[in-house]
Amino acid sequence: MKKIVLAVDGTPSSHNAVEMVNQLATAWPDSEVVAVYVSPELPYPHVMSLEDYRREENLYALDVRRALTDRLDPRVQRQLTFRHVFGDPGRAICEIASDEGADIVVMGSNGKRTLDRLLMGSVSRAVVDHSRVPVLVVRAS
């Protein structure tokens, strides 16, 4: 295994995915890790300006990155790239995995109930359905 794409969003299930990557990196110590945080496009443009939204998301992405590096094994940190992009999260994760030549995508699942998934969708489901590489979904504790 040469490259792992790790989808992160700062949630407990995302933290569990980070722990899984630490374990995978023990088995494959030369693996590169590309951590990806995807900000959805501005969901409610009448509530906030695009500029304010992007500024807030960029600040949150920094928090996500800090939390990620706090949890990542130091050996993994040396081979880490962090990417923050705006767009559809499921599509963006799949595109980055493809562009990076990833061997696997590791991500958390918040375990939404059926109604929530129908109303809001599930990023992990979208990635599992559309990724060209294997996807390891780690559940929240």
N, C-alpha and C positions, 0 to 999 in steps of 0.2 A: 504494500500500500504506500503510495507516494504522496497523495494529496487528499486532505480531508476538508470539506466545506462544512463549517459549523455555523448554523443559523442561530443568532442570539437576539433576545429582545428584553432581557432584564427580568423575566418572570422566573418563579421557582422551577418550572419545567425546563427552562433554558439553562438554569444553573445545573440541573441534573444532566443535561446534555454536555455541559462543559466537563463534568466529572467523568462522563463516558469517554470523552475525547482524551482525558488524562490516562484512562485505562488503555485505550487503543494505542496511544503514543508509547506506552510501555511495551506493547507487543511489536510496534513498528516505530522504533526510535528515530528513524530518518524521515518520517513523514512531515510534510509541510501542512500547516493549518491556515485556512483562509476563513476568518470569522466575518460573518455578514450580518449587518443590521439594516433592515429595510423599513424606511418610513413610508407609510402609504401616502398617496397624494392627498392634498388638503380635502378632508371629508365634508366639511361644512364651510364653504367660502364666505358665507354671510356672517360667520361668527368671528373670524380672524383674517387678517390679511395674509396673503401667501408669504410675504417677507417675514412677518412675525412667526408664522407657523414654521417656516424653514429654520429660523433662528432657534426656536424652542426645540425642534427636533434635533438640530445639530448639537445643542447643549445636552439633550437627553442621550444622544449617541455617545458623547464623551463619558457620561455616567455609565452607560452599558459597557463601554470599553474598559473603564476602571474596574468595574465589578468582574469583568471577564479576566483581566490580568491578575486580580486578587485571587481568583479561583484556579487559574491555570498553573500547572506544574512549571517550574522555572525552565526545565528542559524544553517544554513545548513553547514557551514564550519566545525563545530564541528563534523559532521557526514560524512565527505568527505574522500574518498580514491581516489587518482589520480594514474592512470596506463598509462604508455607509452610503447607501443609495436611496433614492426616492422612486417609488413606483408600486406596482402590484406585488406584494410580498411573495406569493407563490411563484409567480412568473419570474421575478427577479432572482430568487434563489436558484431556480432551475437554470436560468441563463448564465448565472455566474458559475455554477457547477460545470456547465458545458464549456464555457469560455476558459475556465481554469484547468480543464482536463482532470477534474476530480475523480477519485475512485469511489467516494462515498459522500453522502450528505448526512450529517448528524444534526438532529433538531429535537426540541421538546414539543410536547403536546399538552395543552391545558385541560384536556378532557372535557370539552364542552358537551353539554347535553344535546340531544337531537334537535330540539327547537332552536337553540342558540346556533348550531351549525347551519340550520336552514336559513335563519335570518341573517347571520353575519358571515357564514362560510368558515372554513377551516384551512388555515395556511398549510398545516402538515398534510391534510388530505390532498390539497392541490399539488403539493410537491410530490407526494407518493404517486399520484395519478399521472403527473407530467414529466417527472425527472427521467433522464436517460441513464442515470447511474443509480445504484442501490441507495436506499434511504433508510436510516436507522432512526426510528422515532422513540424518544425516551419520555416516559410518562412522568407527570408530577407525582411527588410522594404522597 
